[in-house]
Amino acid sequence: MDISLEINGSTEKINADPGVTLLDAMREQLDITGPKKGCDRGQCGACTVHVDGKPVLSCLTLAATVTKPVTTVEGLADGERVHPVQQAFLDQDALQCGFCTSGQIMSAVAAVEKDVEDVREFMSGNICRCSAYPNIVAAVDQARQADATL
């Protein structure tokens, strides 16, 4: 079936099976590789993207059902200037192997925008096997203090 997706400000058209996930459509057909395929079961958060400004697990979302704009970690930067949350992750050394980083950043952006009180609880669906959690929380706190928004 023909599917039209608005991703990072561009409209992309693909032809895919009705059962293809947003994650697979982005990675395999659109060469958008920021969202990672970790567990492919919605348990690790590595595939987190924003749909209409809300964090969603792209491995559980059918591409054909997406009618709102999608933002991936690639779409956060403003040209050469990284998003304040991305900068905070760099400043706070909130990444190690980097596999979970894009999903962590997308959830962190949502946490900052919603000004959540319990960052650890809000981001509990994002697994970091390297255990960089204290640095991730510090990055969210830094971004929150910088009043970071999309």
Buried (B, 14 or more C-beta within 10 A) or exposed (E): EEBEBBBBEEEBEBEBEEEBBBBBBBBBBBEBBBBBBBBBEBEBBBBBBBBEEEBBBBBBBBBBEBEEBBBBBBBBEEEEEBBBBBBBBEBBEBBBEEBBBBBBBBBBBBBBBEEBEEBEEBBEBBBBEEEBBEBBBBBBBBBBEBEBEB
